[in-house]
Amino acid sequence: ALMKNQVDAMRNFSEEDGVAHFLNSSLNKQEIEKVKQDIVSGKTKLLYVAPESLTKMENIDFLQNVPISFYAVDEAHCISEWGHDFRPEYRRIKPIINEIGPRPVVALTATATPKVQHDIQKTLGMLDAAVFKSSFNRSNLYYEVRKKTDKVDKEIIKYILSQGTKSGIVYCLSRKKVDDFAQILQAN
């Protein structure tokens, strides 16, 4: 679902159909064929591939014959946290990249301890890579957490109205609650 959400978000930024795709076990043969056609035609600029799909020989053979600019390993902490036993395909990413065709690699994560970071770099053969870190703290953001009451919707609306033209984010625990609360906001 995460790959699909990211592809959908990318497609919202483009007029071009097929600019982004994903390859994983959720696709049927016809959908996989469409993805491959868009890649070969040059429409696709970004392809998300689950490690399990990356290890399939048919995908390796296919990817060896298309131009790849670079590889991005998103949620790279999974290499260390899941790759040892739960999803061993994560540990095979680097050898498969070498088999497809070596290109620059970037590994991205927001949750790596120093030990996990070292394991990622070692597994991907990036021990000498430049590492860029930033804090979770954003000086341009103001965070406020309030105790939830029986009249939470009314309190949030009152607070929003008191903020004038400022922007904000309201977090909800489900999509349904987001939709319900969006309707409440539109009515007020």
C-alpha positions as CSV (number, residue, x, y, z in Angstrom):
1,A,0.0,0.0,0.0
2,L,2.9,2.4,0.8
3,M,4.4,2.0,-2.7
4,K,1.0,2.6,-4.3
5,N,0.4,5.7,-2.2
6,Q,3.8,7.1,-3.2
7,V,3.2,6.4,-6.9
8,D,-0.3,8.0,-6.7
9,A,1.3,11.1,-5.0
10,M,3.9,11.3,-7.7
11,R,1.4,11.0,-10.5
12,N,-0.6,13.9,-9.0
13,F,2.5,16.1,-9.7
14,S,2.7,15.1,-13.4
15,E,0.5,15.5,-16.5
16,E,2.2,12.4,-17.9
17,D,0.4,9.1,-17.4
18,G,2.8,6.4,-16.3
19,V,5.5,8.7,-14.9
20,A,5.7,6.5,-11.8
21,H,5.0,2.8,-11.3
22,F,5.6,0.0,-8.7
23,L,6.4,-3.6,-9.1
24,N,5.4,-6.0,-6.4
25,S,3.3,-9.1,-5.7
26,S,0.0,-7.2,-5.7
27,L,0.1,-6.8,-9.5
28,N,-1.4,-9.3,-12.0
29,K,0.3,-10.3,-15.3
30,Q,-1.5,-7.6,-17.3
31,E,-0.6,-4.9,-14.8
32,I,3.1,-6.0,-14.8
33,E,3.1,-5.9,-18.7
34,K,1.7,-2.3,-18.6
35,V,4.4,-1.3,-16.2
36,K,7.1,-2.8,-18.4
37,Q,5.7,-1.2,-21.5
38,D,5.7,2.3,-19.9
39,I,9.3,1.7,-18.8
40,V,10.5,0.6,-22.2
41,S,8.7,3.5,-23.9
42,G,10.5,6.0,-21.6
43,K,7.3,7.2,-19.9
44,T,8.3,5.9,-16.5
45,K,10.8,8.0,-14.6
46,L,10.4,6.5,-11.2
47,L,9.9,2.8,-10.4
48,Y,9.4,1.4,-6.9
49,V,10.3,-2.3,-6.6
50,A,9.8,-4.4,-3.5
51,P,13.0,-6.4,-2.6
52,E,11.1,-9.7,-3.2
53,S,10.2,-8.5,-6.7
54,L,13.8,-7.3,-7.3
55,T,15.1,-10.8,-6.7
56,K,13.0,-12.4,-9.4
57,M,15.1,-13.4,-12.4
58,E,12.5,-12.2,-14.9
59,N,12.7,-8.7,-13.3
60,I,16.5,-8.7,-13.2
61,D,16.6,-9.7,-16.8
62,F,14.2,-7.0,-17.7
63,L,15.9,-4.2,-15.7
64,Q,19.3,-5.1,-17.2
65,N,17.9,-3.9,-20.5
66,V,16.5,-0.5,-19.5
67,P,18.4,2.7,-18.6
68,I,18.7,3.3,-14.9
69,S,20.0,6.6,-13.6
70,F,20.4,5.5,-9.9
71,Y,19.0,3.3,-7.2
72,A,17.2,4.7,-4.1
73,V,16.7,2.4,-1.2
74,D,13.8,3.9,0.8
75,E,13.2,2.9,4.4
76,A,16.8,1.6,4.3
77,H,16.6,0.7,8.1
78,C,14.7,-2.4,7.0
79,I,17.9,-3.8,5.6
80,S,19.2,-4.1,9.1
81,E,16.0,-4.6,11.1
82,W,14.3,-7.1,8.8
83,G,17.0,-8.4,6.5
84,H,18.6,-10.8,8.9
85,D,15.6,-13.1,9.2
86,F,12.1,-11.8,8.4
87,R,12.7,-10.5,4.9
88,P,16.2,-11.7,3.8
89,E,15.8,-10.2,0.3
90,Y,16.7,-6.9,1.8
91,R,20.3,-8.3,2.3
92,R,20.5,-9.1,-1.4
93,I,19.8,-5.6,-2.7
94,K,23.5,-4.8,-3.4
95,P,24.3,-8.0,-5.2
96,I,21.2,-7.7,-7.4
97,I,22.1,-4.0,-8.2
98,N,25.5,-5.2,-9.3
99,E,23.8,-7.9,-11.5
100,I,21.4,-5.4,-13.0
101,G,24.0,-2.8,-13.6
102,P,25.9,-0.8,-11.1
103,R,24.8,2.8,-10.7
104,P,24.9,5.3,-7.9
105,V,22.9,4.3,-4.8
106,V,21.2,6.5,-2.2
107,A,19.9,5.0,1.0
108,L,17.2,6.9,2.9
109,T,15.8,6.4,6.4
110,A,14.4,8.5,9.2
111,T,14.9,5.9,12.0
112,A,18.5,4.5,11.9
113,T,20.6,4.2,15.1
114,P,24.3,4.5,14.5
115,K,24.6,0.7,14.5
116,V,21.8,0.3,11.9
117,Q,23.3,3.1,9.8
118,H,26.7,1.2,9.8
119,D,24.9,-2.0,8.9
120,I,23.1,-0.3,6.0
121,Q,26.3,1.2,4.7
122,K,28.2,-2.2,5.0
123,T,25.4,-4.2,3.3
124,L,25.1,-1.7,0.4
125,G,28.8,-1.4,0.1
126,M,28.7,2.3,1.0
127,L,31.1,2.5,3.9
128,D,32.8,5.5,2.4
129,A,29.6,7.3,1.4
130,A,28.7,10.8,2.5
131,V,26.1,10.7,5.3
132,F,23.6,13.5,5.7
133,K,21.7,13.8,8.9
134,S,19.1,16.3,10.1
135,S,17.1,16.7,13.3
136,F,13.5,15.9,13.6
137,N,13.1,19.3,15.2
138,R,11.9,21.9,12.7
139,S,12.4,25.4,13.9
140,N,9.7,26.6,11.5
141,L,7.1,24.4,13.1
142,Y,5.2,24.8,16.3
143,Y,3.9,21.6,17.9
144,E,1.0,21.6,20.4
145,V,-0.5,18.5,21.9
146,R,-3.8,18.9,23.9
147,K,-5.7,16.5,26.1
148,K,-8.7,15.1,24.2
149,T,-12.1,16.0,25.7
150,D,-15.7,15.1,24.9
151,K,-16.0,18.2,22.7
152,V,-12.8,17.8,20.7
153,D,-14.3,18.7,17.3
154,K,-15.7,22.0,18.7
155,E,-12.4,22.8,20.5
156,I,-10.4,22.2,17.3
157,I,-12.7,24.4,15.3
158,K,-12.5,27.2,17.9
159,Y,-8.7,26.9,17.9
160,I,-8.5,27.0,14.1
161,L,-10.8,30.1,14.0
162,S,-8.6,31.8,16.6
163,Q,-5.5,31.4,14.4
164,G,-6.6,33.6,11.5
165,T,-4.8,32.8,8.3
166,K,-2.1,30.5,9.8
167,S,-1.8,27.0,8.5
168,G,-1.9,23.8,10.6
169,I,-2.2,20.1,10.6
170,V,-4.8,18.0,12.4
171,Y,-3.9,14.4,12.9
172,C,-6.6,11.7,13.0
173,L,-6.3,8.0,13.6
174,S,-8.2,6.8,10.6
175,R,-9.1,7.9,7.0
176,K,-12.8,7.9,8.0
177,K,-12.1,10.3,10.8
178,V,-10.2,12.5,8.4
179,D,-13.1,12.5,6.0
180,D,-15.7,13.1,8.8
181,F,-13.6,16.0,10.2
182,A,-13.0,17.6,6.8
183,Q,-16.8,17.8,6.4
184,I,-17.1,19.4,9.8
185,L,-14.5,21.9,8.9
186,Q,-16.1,22.7,5.6
187,A,-19.4,23.3,7.4
188,N,-17.8,25.7,9.8
